[in-house]
Each structure stands twice: as C-alpha cells, then as structure tokens.
C-alpha cells in the first residue's frame, strides 16, 4: 500500500513544503513520540480531514498514545474512504482488539488477511480467534 501525501497546496502555505515536511516529521515520530506527531498533524487534520494518509497516520499516533476511541474513528474513516486498504483494516482490528471488542476485531482482521495474507495479519487473526474461542468456553 502506498499512502498519498497531503495536498501540496493549501491556503496560507504557498509552497506546500511546510505541510509536507510536517507530515514526514510526524511519520518519523509516530511510534516514539505519538503526541508530538499528533501536534504536527493537527493542521493537516483540520485542512485535509478526508485524506486517507492523514487519517491513517493520525490513527497510528492515537493508537500508540492509547487514545483507542480516537484511533478507531480515524481508522474507520480510512476504511470508509478506501474499503480496499488492508492495512487500515488490520490496524482497526488491532484497535478493536485492545478495546476488548473481539468479534468486531476478528471481522476486520479476517478481511485484512483475505486481502493480503501476510504473517503479521495471520498471526493477529489467530490470536483474536483463539481469544474469542476461549471466551465462548467460559
């Protein structure tokens, strides 16, 4: 999957370089310093709320900062904008898993795995499926 970059032009930024630089810096920070990544993304979220790449990166930052409900909303928006985005479905499934919504998580992980059967997706699906099976045995 190749995520598109934010629009190069925006009001108040005649070169677009500032917005692109903020997006790239947020990509670098998303795992180590997700709150800093979110601060950089805020203007992009305000100006480009329907950009899948911006929502996906924000969702990752929310996920890594344990803002799981916000992560769910961001990833759901990406899936609505691009239903074929297997990575968005994967991270939505992982978010739902952390929220304890295992049936919903399993559905998203099944779709992600069907679209792109990589080991990471398969392992996540197996983990959630096993937890669902255990919860039914209780």
VENLIN-V457687 format. One record per residue. RES is the residue in one small letter. OMEGA is omega in degrees with one decimal (* if undefined). D_CENTER is the distance of its C-alpha to the mean C-alpha in Angstrom with 2 decimals. Layout:
# VENLIN-V457687
res:RES omega:OMEGA d_center:D_CENTER
res:RES omega:OMEGA d_center:D_CENTER
This chain:
# VENLIN-V457687
res:x omega:176.8 d_center:12.74
res:x omega:-179.6 d_center:13.58
res:x omega:178.1 d_center:11.43
res:x omega:179.2 d_center:13.96
res:x omega:177.5 d_center:14.89
res:x omega:178.5 d_center:15.65
res:x omega:-177.4 d_center:19.05
res:x omega:-179.4 d_center:21.79
res:x omega:173.1 d_center:24.03
res:x omega:177.1 d_center:23.72
res:x omega:178.0 d_center:26.46
res:x omega:178.5 d_center:27.75
res:x omega:-173.0 d_center:26.40
res:x omega:-179.2 d_center:28.86
res:x omega:-175.9 d_center:27.59
res:x omega:-177.6 d_center:23.84
res:x omega:179.7 d_center:23.88
res:x omega:179.5 d_center:22.86
res:x omega:179.2 d_center:19.63
res:x omega:178.4 d_center:18.80
res:x omega:178.2 d_center:19.89
res:x omega:179.0 d_center:17.74
res:x omega:-179.2 d_center:14.57
res:x omega:178.3 d_center:15.84
res:x omega:177.5 d_center:16.84
res:x omega:176.0 d_center:13.52
res:x omega:179.7 d_center:12.11
res:x omega:-172.8 d_center:15.06
res:x omega:-165.7 d_center:14.64
res:x omega:-178.1 d_center:11.05
res:x omega:-175.6 d_center:12.26
res:x omega:-175.5 d_center:15.83
res:x omega:-173.7 d_center:15.84
res:x omega:179.1 d_center:12.62
res:x omega:175.1 d_center:14.91
res:x omega:176.8 d_center:16.56
res:x omega:179.5 d_center:13.43
res:x omega:177.9 d_center:12.79
res:x omega:177.8 d_center:16.49
res:x omega:-177.5 d_center:16.31
res:x omega:-174.3 d_center:13.52
res:x omega:179.0 d_center:15.48
res:x omega:178.5 d_center:17.90
res:x omega:176.7 d_center:15.40
res:x omega:178.3 d_center:13.61
res:x omega:-175.2 d_center:17.22
res:x omega:-176.7 d_center:18.44
res:x omega:-175.5 d_center:15.68
res:x omega:-179.4 d_center:13.73
res:x omega:175.2 d_center:13.51
res:x omega:179.8 d_center:12.23
res:x omega:-178.4 d_center:9.18
res:x omega:179.9 d_center:8.92
res:x omega:179.0 d_center:9.32
res:x omega:-179.2 d_center:6.89
res:x omega:179.4 d_center:3.98
res:x omega:176.3 d_center:6.05
res:x omega:178.1 d_center:6.87
res:x omega:177.9 d_center:4.05
res:x omega:178.8 d_center:4.67
res:x omega:176.2 d_center:8.12
res:x omega:-179.8 d_center:8.43
res:x omega:-177.4 d_center:7.69
res:x omega:175.6 d_center:10.18
res:x omega:176.4 d_center:12.48
res:x omega:172.4 d_center:12.65
res:x omega:-167.0 d_center:11.88
res:x omega:178.3 d_center:10.57
res:x omega:176.3 d_center:11.73
res:x omega:176.9 d_center:10.06
res:x omega:179.1 d_center:6.60
res:x omega:-179.9 d_center:7.83
res:x omega:-178.9 d_center:9.13
res:x omega:-179.3 d_center:6.40
res:x omega:176.7 d_center:4.52
res:x omega:178.8 d_center:8.28
res:x omega:178.5 d_center:9.22
res:x omega:-179.9 d_center:7.49
res:x omega:176.9 d_center:9.27
res:x omega:-179.4 d_center:12.26
res:x omega:-178.5 d_center:12.48
res:x omega:-177.4 d_center:12.19
res:x omega:-179.5 d_center:13.01
res:x omega:-179.0 d_center:13.61
res:x omega:-176.6 d_center:10.17
res:x omega:179.8 d_center:10.48
res:x omega:177.7 d_center:7.60
res:x omega:177.4 d_center:5.21
res:x omega:178.3 d_center:8.07
res:x omega:-177.5 d_center:8.30
res:x omega:172.4 d_center:5.38
res:x omega:177.4 d_center:6.43
res:x omega:178.5 d_center:9.77
res:x omega:178.4 d_center:9.56
res:x omega:178.4 d_center:8.71
res:x omega:176.4 d_center:11.57
res:x omega:179.4 d_center:13.60
res:x omega:176.8 d_center:13.58
res:x omega:179.4 d_center:14.60
res:x omega:-179.2 d_center:17.39
res:x omega:-168.2 d_center:16.72
res:x omega:-179.7 d_center:17.55
res:x omega:178.3 d_center:18.81
res:x omega:178.6 d_center:15.72
res:x omega:-178.9 d_center:13.61
res:x omega:179.9 d_center:16.24
res:x omega:179.7 d_center:16.13
res:x omega:180.0 d_center:12.48
res:x omega:175.3 d_center:13.21
res:x omega:-179.7 d_center:16.47
res:x omega:179.7 d_center:15.13
res:x omega:-179.0 d_center:12.77
res:x omega:177.6 d_center:15.88
res:x omega:-179.4 d_center:18.19
res:x omega:-175.3 d_center:16.42
res:x omega:-172.3 d_center:16.19
res:x omega:177.2 d_center:18.28
res:x omega:-177.2 d_center:17.42
res:x omega:-179.4 d_center:18.62
res:x omega:179.3 d_center:15.37
res:x omega:-179.7 d_center:14.25
res:x omega:178.4 d_center:17.89
res:x omega:179.4 d_center:18.26
res:x omega:178.6 d_center:15.40
res:x omega:178.3 d_center:16.95
res:x omega:178.9 d_center:20.33
res:x omega:-179.1 d_center:19.51
res:x omega:179.0 d_center:18.25
res:x omega:178.2 d_center:21.14
res:x omega:178.5 d_center:23.58
res:x omega:176.6 d_center:22.56
res:x omega:-179.7 d_center:22.99
res:x omega:177.7 d_center:26.34
res:x omega:-178.3 d_center:27.44
res:x omega:177.9 d_center:26.74
res:x omega:-179.3 d_center:28.89
res:x omega:-178.4 d_center:31.67
res:x omega:* d_center:32.00
